[in-house]
Amino acid sequence: MNSSPTARDPAVSIEQARWFAEEVQPHEAALRGYLRNSFPSLDVDDVVQESYLKLWKARTAGRIASSKAYFFSIARNTALTLFQRRKLFSDTPVSELPGWRVLDGRPDASAVADARQRHELMIEAITRLPPRCREVLRLAVLRGRRNAEIAVELGL
């Protein structure tokens, strides 16, 4: 029969609960402050919960020399991992990113293609106009003439 203590052993559970309450939980507020200052864009609750889980697993696997130091190290590494993952993959669609995140102010490929297509359609429509209408349009749009000026110039 195996006489080593296990997680089901009430003495082990009481000891782990004591260890957690006395050596880990008192540092949570300081850890939260550290995380908020060091990683303001991350969800501190997620990092703390993940750190608790990793610390608990490490404790059951062996002895930890300094619970506080290990807790902070785990939290820092967890936050860095989450931060790096967030930098690589964003849940925010590119179309919803704020303007300051756009690297180049030039129009994107779809805007250029749309502008070209509109330009071609406009040219086609203008070439189908009768010559007199094209001349009125040219004077109004390209020369910036008013209707009265166009009428005088064209004898309308």
C-alpha positions as CSV (number, residue, x, y, z in Angstrom):
1,M,0.0,0.0,0.0
2,N,1.3,3.4,-1.0
3,S,1.8,5.7,2.1
4,S,2.8,8.9,0.2
5,P,0.5,11.8,0.7
6,T,-1.8,12.6,-2.2
7,A,-4.2,15.4,-3.1
8,R,-7.0,13.3,-1.7
9,D,-5.3,13.1,1.6
10,P,-7.1,15.6,4.0
11,A,-3.7,16.6,5.5
12,V,-2.3,17.5,2.1
13,S,-5.4,19.5,1.2
14,I,-5.3,21.3,4.5
15,E,-1.6,22.0,4.1
16,Q,-2.1,23.3,0.5
17,A,-5.0,25.5,1.6
18,R,-2.9,26.9,4.4
19,W,0.1,27.5,2.1
20,F,-2.2,29.2,-0.5
21,A,-3.9,31.4,2.1
22,E,-0.7,32.4,3.9
23,E,2.0,32.4,1.2
24,V,0.2,33.2,-2.0
25,Q,-3.0,35.2,-1.6
26,P,-1.4,38.0,0.5
27,H,0.6,39.0,-2.6
28,E,-2.3,39.2,-5.0
29,A,-2.9,42.9,-4.6
30,A,0.8,43.7,-5.2
31,L,0.8,41.4,-8.2
32,R,-2.2,43.1,-9.7
33,G,-0.6,46.5,-9.3
34,Y,2.6,45.2,-10.9
35,L,0.6,43.7,-13.8
36,R,-1.5,46.9,-14.3
37,N,1.6,49.0,-14.5
38,S,3.7,46.6,-16.6
39,F,1.0,45.4,-19.0
40,P,-1.9,47.9,-19.0
41,S,-3.5,46.5,-22.1
42,L,-3.9,43.0,-20.7
43,D,-6.8,41.6,-18.6
44,V,-5.2,41.4,-15.1
45,D,-7.9,38.9,-13.9
46,D,-7.0,36.4,-16.7
47,V,-3.3,36.6,-15.9
48,V,-3.8,36.2,-12.1
49,Q,-6.1,33.2,-12.6
50,E,-3.7,31.6,-15.0
51,S,-0.9,32.2,-12.6
52,Y,-2.8,30.7,-9.7
53,L,-3.3,27.6,-11.7
54,K,0.3,27.3,-12.8
55,L,1.5,28.0,-9.2
56,W,-0.8,25.3,-7.8
57,K,0.4,22.8,-10.3
58,A,4.0,23.6,-9.5
59,R,3.4,23.3,-5.8
60,T,1.9,19.8,-6.1
61,A,4.8,18.8,-8.3
62,G,7.5,19.8,-5.8
63,R,8.6,22.3,-3.2
64,I,8.8,26.0,-4.1
65,A,11.5,28.0,-2.3
66,S,9.7,31.4,-2.4
67,S,6.0,31.5,-3.2
68,K,6.0,35.2,-3.8
69,A,8.9,35.2,-6.2
70,Y,7.6,32.2,-8.1
71,F,4.1,33.7,-8.2
72,F,5.4,37.0,-9.7
73,S,7.7,35.1,-12.2
74,I,4.8,32.9,-13.4
75,A,2.5,36.0,-13.7
76,R,5.2,37.9,-15.6
77,N,5.8,35.0,-18.0
78,T,2.1,34.5,-18.5
79,A,1.5,38.2,-19.2
80,L,4.4,38.2,-21.7
81,T,3.0,35.2,-23.5
82,L,-0.4,36.7,-23.7
83,F,1.0,40.1,-24.8
84,Q,3.1,38.5,-27.5
85,R,0.2,36.4,-28.7
86,R,-2.0,39.5,-28.8
87,K,0.6,41.3,-30.9
88,L,0.6,38.5,-33.4
89,F,-3.1,37.9,-33.5
90,S,-5.7,40.5,-33.0
91,D,-9.4,40.0,-32.6
92,T,-10.0,43.5,-34.0
93,P,-10.7,43.4,-37.8
94,V,-8.4,45.6,-39.8
95,S,-11.3,47.8,-40.9
96,E,-12.0,48.7,-37.3
97,L,-8.5,49.7,-36.3
98,P,-8.1,53.4,-35.4
99,G,-6.4,55.6,-38.0
100,W,-3.2,55.9,-36.1
101,R,-2.5,52.2,-36.6
102,V,-2.5,52.6,-40.3
103,L,1.0,52.5,-41.6
104,D,0.4,54.2,-44.9
105,G,-2.0,57.0,-45.6
106,R,-2.5,56.0,-49.3
107,P,-5.7,54.3,-50.4
108,D,-5.8,50.5,-50.3
109,A,-6.0,48.3,-53.3
110,S,-9.8,48.1,-53.2
111,A,-10.2,51.9,-53.1
112,V,-7.8,52.3,-56.0
113,A,-9.7,49.7,-58.1
114,D,-13.0,51.3,-57.2
115,A,-11.7,54.7,-58.3
116,R,-10.4,53.4,-61.6
117,Q,-13.6,51.6,-62.3
118,R,-15.7,54.8,-61.6
119,H,-13.3,56.8,-63.7
120,E,-13.7,54.4,-66.7
121,L,-17.5,54.5,-66.3
122,M,-17.5,58.3,-66.2
123,I,-15.3,58.5,-69.3
124,E,-17.6,56.1,-71.2
125,A,-20.7,58.0,-70.2
126,I,-19.1,61.3,-71.3
127,T,-18.0,59.9,-74.7
128,R,-21.6,58.8,-75.3
129,L,-22.9,62.4,-74.8
130,P,-23.7,64.5,-77.9
131,P,-20.8,66.8,-78.8
132,R,-22.6,70.0,-77.6
133,C,-23.4,68.4,-74.1
134,R,-19.7,67.3,-73.8
135,E,-18.6,70.9,-74.4
136,V,-21.0,72.2,-71.8
137,L,-19.7,69.6,-69.3
138,R,-16.1,70.4,-70.2
139,L,-16.6,74.1,-69.6
140,A,-18.5,73.6,-66.3
141,V,-16.3,70.9,-64.8
142,L,-12.9,71.5,-66.2
143,R,-13.0,75.3,-66.6
144,G,-15.3,76.1,-63.7
145,R,-17.6,78.3,-65.7
146,R,-21.0,79.2,-64.5
147,N,-24.2,78.4,-66.5
148,A,-24.6,82.0,-67.7
149,E,-21.0,82.2,-68.9
150,I,-21.4,78.9,-70.7
151,A,-24.6,80.1,-72.4
152,V,-22.8,83.3,-73.6
153,E,-19.8,81.4,-74.8
154,L,-21.7,78.8,-76.7
155,G,-24.5,81.2,-77.9
156,L,-27.3,79.3,-76.1
